[in-house]
Amino acid sequence: MSEFTHFNEQGRAKMVDITNKEASYRNAIAKSSVIVNETIYKKISNKSIEKGDVLAVAQVAGIMAAKKTSEWIPMCHPLSLSGVNITFNWEQQGEKYILHTEVTVKTKGSTGVEMEALTAASATCLTIYDMCKAIDKGIIIGETFLISKTGGKSGDFHLQKGE
């Protein structure tokens, strides 16, 4: 059997059949980041961006994105999520300010929530870009990646340092 489960016997796209899979508790954590200049860092921190509280809006956008992942990613199943949490952490590197975003998504179901966590992390950072682009279009959206996932037939995954 092929490792690629999203193709049928004719090599065409299909949604994986999860009818007979046992429901289990599933959790996924994804990270992303945006790199901004000092002006944007200060305006976000002081909540003085004209469009509003950037982190509050980005957090809601990320939660909405997690809930709508199956509408964005063609082969994802619509899921009933039991929780979505998004946290932020600033880091300064010289003249750059990096806003790290971490998303945790949980469910009890027959398929995992990795795509929901990754989609939420991406949408969160895209929203930050959107709200701050009038100040600087040079904002960099950093790497987006899965930190860990638990539950399901394939077992747990935890990104090892250096991977």
Number of C-alpha atoms within 10 A of each C-alpha: 4 8 6 8 12 15 14 13 8 6 9 8 13 13 13 14 10 12 7 7 12 12 15 16 15 22 23 26 26 25 25 23 24 20 23 24 17 13 12 19 19 14 16 18 14 10 15 13 17 11 11 12 17 22 20 13 15 23 25 17 21 28 24 17 22 29 21 17 22 17 12 11 12 11 14 19 19 13 19 11 16 13 13 22 16 22 12 14 10 14 11 14 8 6 9 13 19 20 21 18 22 24 28 26 27 23 21 19 20 20 22 27 28 24 20 32 34 28 25 35 32 26 22 31 28 19 19 25 23 15 20 22 13 10 14 12 11 12 17 15 18 16 10 17 17 20 20 17 24 20 21 19 12 9 8 13 13 12 11 8 6 4 4
